[in-house]
């Protein structure tokens, strides 16, 4: 199922609105700044302008905090309706295509459905009575756990480093910066300044560059500063919410205990700026993990095994629907292949090979179905392989994608 399979829905819910009292509180520093500016003009005395800079900065910080926390929100009863193209919340309507992401977050005595509309557009929050109804809303909108990849923005991966190690890295970096600046300054004083500024920019980037998290039906993927890591749910033992750090550095996140013994940390948000992202991400990962474990892997067909063939010959044999071992025409069930492709508990290589076996027989609707499967996958290599088949790319590209998947599968087996 995917976003194209989304259904009509009609739910009595409550819209999460901002508290007007706290909106006035956020506006108060700017109102006071305006009054001081007016007073400076009337009295013709610039001393009245002295506190305006502090008030402006304080007002920006206060408004950012209030926006993130949405402290003591109002819950306004409203009706949520959706048809094939439009989402209706009370009297307002939103095109379905404007909703870029949606997920659930705990909200005390209710569950919040958070609808993300992209940059420069405010998110929409709907309160429903319980988690089950929230899942029904997500499924109807096409954002269920098994319908699409959940995308989140979290803290820098540097926050996942142990405090002592981070301290050692920081001290080493400062010593290295000092030596580099001294060497560059000997060449030319301006080079020393450029080197110092470059180092400071690099440090700030490493500390604050966000991590992109994708939670799929097969596993999760993190991307940070050009580096990425995919974790298959088969490698996960448990998942839990954790708090780490101290003082202003205290943050919450999610920790995965892997079968290899590694603890993989995903720092999500600073505690004082918390907007409920941590429990939302934990709930998404946990629900995907539980659903993955409940699946019984579909037995892969005989034609899926490569044997001694090269990757290109393997692709050609799959496209011809030959039983690789015997090199003869096999009566393979189309539905059996689709079950393998859509089964997130099956091996990635098996799923990709089953897709290749269907590749040359796909019509437009089946290509779209294959694209929808790819949209639920977090593994970038599997997604690329399925997309190649759906786009009916050349044999070499498909063979290369299958080879990359085999390498990844072999590497995970040895871990």
C-alpha positions in Angstrom: 0.0 0.0 0.0 1.2 3.6 -0.7 0.1 7.1 -0.8 -1.7 6.4 -4.1 -3.7 3.8 -2.1 -4.9 6.4 0.4 -8.6 6.3 1.3 -11.3 8.7 2.1 -11.8 9.5 5.8 -14.1 11.5 8.0 -13.0 11.9 11.6 -14.2 14.1 14.5 -11.0 15.6 16.0 -9.5 18.7 17.5 -7.2 21.2 15.8 -4.1 22.1 17.9 -4.0 25.9 18.0 -1.5 28.2 19.6 -2.4 29.8 22.9 -3.1 33.6 22.2 -1.8 34.6 25.7 1.6 33.2 24.9 1.5 34.7 21.4 1.0 38.1 23.1 3.9 37.2 25.5 6.1 36.5 22.5 5.1 39.9 20.9 5.7 41.9 24.1 9.5 42.5 23.6 8.8 43.9 20.1 5.9 46.0 21.3 8.1 47.4 24.0 10.9 48.1 21.4 8.4 50.1 19.3 7.3 52.1 22.3 10.9 52.9 23.3 11.6 54.0 19.7 8.5 56.2 19.7 9.6 57.7 23.1 13.1 58.3 21.7 11.5 60.4 18.9 9.2 62.3 21.2 11.9 63.1 23.7 14.6 63.3 21.1 16.8 61.2 23.3 18.8 58.3 21.9 19.3 56.7 25.4 15.8 55.2 25.1 17.1 53.1 22.2 19.8 51.4 24.3 17.7 48.4 25.4 16.1 47.8 22.0 18.9 45.5 20.8 18.6 43.2 23.8 14.8 43.2 23.6 14.9 42.3 19.9 17.3 39.4 20.5 15.4 38.3 23.5 12.1 38.5 21.6 13.5 36.3 18.8 14.7 33.6 21.2 11.4 33.7 23.2 9.3 33.4 20.0 11.5 30.5 18.7 11.1 28.7 22.1 7.3 29.3 22.1 7.0 28.1 18.5 8.9 24.9 19.2 7.2 24.1 22.4 3.7 25.3 21.6 3.1 25.8 25.3 -0.4 25.1 26.6 -2.1 24.9 23.2 -5.8 25.3 22.6 -7.7 22.3 21.2 -10.5 23.4 19.0 -13.1 20.8 18.0 -13.1 20.3 14.2 -14.0 17.8 11.5 -11.3 16.1 9.5 -12.3 14.9 6.0 -10.3 13.7 3.1 -11.1 12.7 -0.5 -8.9 11.6 -3.3 -7.3 15.0 -3.8 -8.0 17.3 -0.9 -7.7 17.3 2.9 -10.4 19.3 4.7 -9.8 20.5 8.3 -12.9 22.4 9.4 -13.6 25.1 6.7 -10.0 25.0 5.4 -8.9 22.8 2.5 -5.4 21.6 1.6 -4.3 19.7 -1.5 -3.0 16.3 -0.5 0.2 16.9 -2.5 1.0 19.8 -0.2 1.4 17.3 2.7 5.1 16.2 2.5 5.2 14.0 5.6 2.9 12.9 8.5 3.5 11.1 11.8 2.1 10.6 15.2 3.3 12.2 18.5 2.1 11.7 22.0 0.1 14.6 23.4 -0.8 13.7 27.0 -4.5 12.5 27.1 -4.6 12.5 23.3 -2.5 11.6 20.2 -1.3 14.3 17.8 -1.2 13.8 14.0 1.5 16.1 12.8 1.2 17.1 9.1 4.4 18.5 7.6 3.9 20.9 4.7 7.5 21.6 3.9 9.7 24.7 4.3 8.1 28.1 4.8 4.8 26.6 5.6 3.6 25.9 9.1 2.8 22.4 10.2 -0.7 21.3 11.0 -1.5 19.4 14.2 -4.6 17.4 14.7 -5.6 15.8 18.1 -7.4 12.5 18.0 -8.6 10.4 21.0 -6.1 7.5 20.8 -3.1 6.1 18.9 -5.2 3.6 17.0 -7.3 6.3 15.4 -4.2 8.3 14.7 -2.8 5.3 12.8 -6.1 5.1 10.8 -5.8 8.8 9.9 -2.2 8.3 8.7 -3.2 5.2 6.7 -6.1 7.1 5.1 -3.7 9.9 4.1 -1.2 7.5 2.7 1.5 8.0 5.4 1.2 4.7 7.3 4.2 2.7 8.4 3.9 0.3 5.5 3.0 3.0 2.9 5.9 5.4 2.8 9.2 6.3 4.4 9.0 8.5 7.4 11.5 11.4 7.1 12.9 13.4 10.1 15.5 15.9 10.8 17.6 15.3 14.0 20.7 16.6 15.7 24.3 16.4 14.5 25.9 12.9 14.7 28.5 14.5 16.9 25.9 14.5 19.7 26.1 10.7 19.5 29.8 10.6 20.5 30.5 9.8 24.1 31.3 12.9 26.2 34.9 12.0 27.0 35.6 11.2 23.4 34.0 14.4 22.3 36.1 16.3 24.8 39.3 14.6 23.5 38.3 15.4 19.9 37.6 19.1 20.9 40.9 19.5 22.7 42.8 17.8 19.9 41.1 20.0 17.4 42.1 23.2 19.3 45.7 22.1 19.5 45.7 21.2 15.8 44.1 24.6 15.0 46.8 26.4 17.0 49.6 24.6 15.2 48.0 25.2 11.8 47.4 28.9 12.4 51.0 29.3 13.7 52.4 27.6 10.5 50.2 29.6 8.2 51.0 32.9 10.1 54.7 32.3 9.5 54.0 32.2 5.8 51.7 35.3 5.8 49.7 36.8 8.7 46.5 36.9 6.6 46.8 33.1 6.0 46.7 32.6 9.8 43.5 34.5 10.1 41.9 32.6 7.1 43.0 29.3 8.6 41.5 30.2 12.0 38.2 31.3 10.4 38.1 28.1 8.3 38.6 25.9 11.3 35.9 27.7 13.3 33.4 27.3 10.4 34.3 23.6 10.2 33.8 23.1 13.9 30.4 24.9 13.9 29.3 22.9 10.8 30.3 19.6 12.5 28.5 20.5 15.7 25.3 21.8 14.2 24.9 20.1 10.8 21.6 18.2 11.1 21.2 14.4 10.4 18.5 13.2 8.0 16.7 10.2 9.3 14.5 8.0 7.1 12.4 5.2 8.7 11.2 2.7 6.3 9.4 -0.7 6.4 12.7 -2.5 6.0 15.0 -0.5 8.2 16.3 3.0 8.8 18.8 5.2 7.1 20.8 8.1 8.5 22.6 10.7 6.4 25.1 13.3 7.8 27.6 15.4 6.0 27.8 13.0 3.0 28.0 9.9 5.2 25.1 7.5 5.4 24.3 4.3 7.2 21.5 1.8 6.7 20.4 -0.5 9.5 18.2 -3.4 8.7 15.5 -4.3 11.3 16.9 -7.9 11.3 20.0 -6.4 12.9 18.1 -4.6 15.7 17.5 -6.2 19.1 15.7 -3.4 20.9 14.9 0.3 20.6 14.5 2.8 23.5 14.2 6.5 24.3 17.2 7.9 26.1 18.4 11.2 27.5 22.1 12.1 27.5 24.3 15.0 28.2 24.1 17.6 31.0 23.2 21.2 31.5 22.6 23.1 28.3 23.9 20.1 26.3 21.2 17.7 27.6 19.4 16.1 24.7 16.9 13.3 24.1 17.1 10.7 21.4 16.6 7.1 20.4 19.0 4.2 20.9 19.1 1.0 19.0 20.8 -2.1 20.4 22.2 -4.1 17.5 22.9 -7.8 17.4 26.6 -7.1 16.9 26.6 -5.6 20.5 26.9 -2.0 19.2 24.6 0.7 20.6 23.6 3.1 17.8 22.5 6.5 19.1 20.2 8.9 17.2 20.3 12.3 19.1 17.0 14.0 18.2 16.5 17.3 20.0 17.7 19.5 22.8 15.7 19.0 26.0 14.9 22.7 26.5 13.8 23.0 22.9 11.8 19.8 22.8 8.7 19.7 20.6 7.9 16.0 21.0 10.0 14.8 18.1 11.8 12.1 20.2 8.7 10.1 21.2 7.4 10.6 17.7 10.5 9.1 16.1 10.7 6.3 18.7 7.0 5.4 18.0 7.6 5.3 14.3 10.7 3.1 14.6 9.1 0.8 17.2 5.9 0.4 15.1 8.0 -0.4 12.0 10.1 -2.9 13.9 7.1 -4.7 15.4 5.4 -4.9 12.0 8.6 -6.2 10.5 9.0 -9.0 13.1 5.4 -10.0 12.6 5.9 -10.8 9.0 6.7 -14.3 7.9 9.4 -14.1 5.1 8.1 -15.3 1.7 10.1 -18.3 0.4 12.2 -17.0 -2.5 11.6 -18.6 -5.9 14.3 -20.9 -7.4 15.0 -18.4 -10.2 16.2 -15.8 -7.8 19.5 -17.5 -6.9 22.4 -16.3 -9.0 24.6 -19.4 -8.7 27.8 -19.2 -10.8 26.4 -16.7 -13.3 27.8 -13.2 -13.8 25.5 -10.4 -12.7 24.7 -9.5 -16.3 23.9 -13.1 -17.2 21.8 -13.3 -14.0 19.7 -10.3 -15.0 19.2 -11.7 -18.5 18.1 -15.1 -17.0 15.7 -13.4 -14.6 14.3 -11.3 -17.3 13.7 -14.4 -19.4 12.2 -16.1 -16.3 14.6 -19.0 -16.5 15.3 -21.3 -13.6 19.0 -20.5 -13.2 20.1 -23.8 -11.9 18.6 -25.8 -14.8 18.6 -23.1 -17.5 15.1 -24.0 -18.6 11.8 -22.1 -18.8 10.0 -22.1 -15.4 6.4 -21.6 -14.6 6.7 -18.9 -12.0 3.7 -17.3 -10.4 3.5 -13.6 -11.0 1.7 -13.1 -7.7 4.5 -15.1 -5.9 7.0 -12.7 -7.3 4.9 -9.7 -6.2 4.7 -11.2 -2.7 8.5 -11.4 -2.6 8.9 -7.9 -3.8 6.4 -6.4 -1.3 7.6 -8.5 1.6 9.8 -6.3 3.8 10.9 -9.4 5.8 12.6 -11.0 2.7 16.2 -10.4 1.9 16.9 -7.3 -0.2 18.6 -9.3 -2.9 15.7 -11.6 -3.2 13.2 -8.7 -3.5 15.3 -6.9 -6.2 15.8 -10.2 -8.2 12.0 -10.8 -8.1 11.5 -7.3 -9.4 14.0 -8.0 -12.3 12.0 -11.1 -13.1 9.0 -8.9 -13.7 10.8 -6.1 -15.3 10.3 -6.7 -19.0 6.6 -7.7 -18.4 5.6 -4.5 -16.6 2.8 -2.3 -17.9 2.3 1.3 -16.7 0.2 0.4 -13.6 2.7 -2.3 -12.5 5.6 0.1 -12.9 3.7 2.5 -10.7 3.1 -0.3 -8.2 6.9 -1.0 -8.2 7.6 2.7 -7.7 5.3 2.6 -4.7 7.2 -0.3 -3.2 10.4 1.7 -3.6 8.8 4.6 -1.7 8.5 2.5 1.4 12.1 1.3 1.4 14.8 3.0 3.5 17.7 1.0 2.0 19.2 3.2 -0.7 20.7 0.3 -2.7 17.4 -1.6 -2.7 15.5 1.5 -3.7 17.9 2.2 -6.5 17.6 -1.4 -7.8 13.8 -1.4 -7.8 13.8 2.1 -9.4 16.1 0.8 -12.2 13.6 -2.0 -12.9 10.5 0.3 -12.7 12.2 2.7 -15.1 13.2 -0.2 -17.4 16.8 0.9 -17.4 19.6 -1.0 -19.3 20.8 -4.4 -18.2 24.2 -3.1 -17.0 22.7 -0.6 -14.6 20.4 -3.3 -13.1 23.3 -5.8 -12.9 25.4 -3.2 -11.1 22.6 -2.5 -8.6 22.2 -6.2 -7.9 25.9 -6.6 -7.4 25.9 -3.7 -4.9 23.1 -5.3 -3.0 24.9 -8.7 -2.9 28.0 -7.0 -1.5 25.9 -5.3 1.2 24.2 -8.5 2.1 27.5 -10.3 2.4 29.0 -7.6 4.5 26.0 -7.6 6.9 26.3 -11.4 7.2 29.9 -11.2 8.4 29.2 -8.4 11.0 
